[in-house]
Amino acid sequence: MMRMAKAVETDAVETLTMTVGTQRRAVLEAVAFGTFLRDVEDWVVGGPGMGASTRSPQFVCMQARTQLPFL
């Protein structure tokens, strides 16, 4: 931990400062995207009707609050 603190202090690494709200949003978007990827993988690996979902995965656009069909 000391090495990391020293690297940040000496500008040996780039840092990113985010508010708590921005951090929360980034984590929620990462979880949503990971869930989407898992659903797509299940659909591709299992194939429609092979025990996986028979519907194609849907990507939910968080900004517009609309569902976009998986292309």
N, C-alpha and C positions, 0 to 999 in steps of 0.2 A: 504494500500500500504506500509505503514511503517513496518508492521509486516512481510510482504513478504521480503522486503529488509533486515530486520534484520535476518530472517531465512536463507537467501542466504549468508549473511556475516558471520554468525556463523557456516556455513556448516550443518545446521539442515535439509536441504533438498538437494537432488542431483540436479545439474544443467547441462544443455547441451548448449554448445556454437556452433552456426552454422553461417556460412557466409550467406550473403543475397542470393547468388545463390543457396546454399543448401536449405535455407528456401523456396525459390520460387519453387524449384523442389519438395520438400516435399508436398507443398500445391497443386501443379498441379497434382501430383500422387494421392493425397487423393481425389481430385475432380474427377479425371478419374475413380478411384475405386468406389467412391460413385455413379457415373453415371452408371457404370457397374452393381452394386448391384440393383439400381432402375430398370434398364432394365430387369434384371433377375426376380425381384419381379413382375413386370408387366406381364412378360411372364408366370410365374408360376400361379399367381392369375387369370389372364384373360384367360390363356390357349391359345394355338395357334388357331387362327381363331375366337376368342371370343371378337373381338374389339381391342385386343392387336396385336402386330406384329406377323405375321405368321412365321417369321424366328426365329430360336433360337438365343439367344444373342451371340455376338462375343466379346471376350476379346482381346483388342489390347495390345500387348506386346510393351511397350514404348522403351525398350532397343534394341530389335531386329527389331522393326518397322514392325512386321508381325502380322497378325491376327490369333488367335488360336480359333478353334471351342469350344463352351461351352460344357463341358462333363457332 
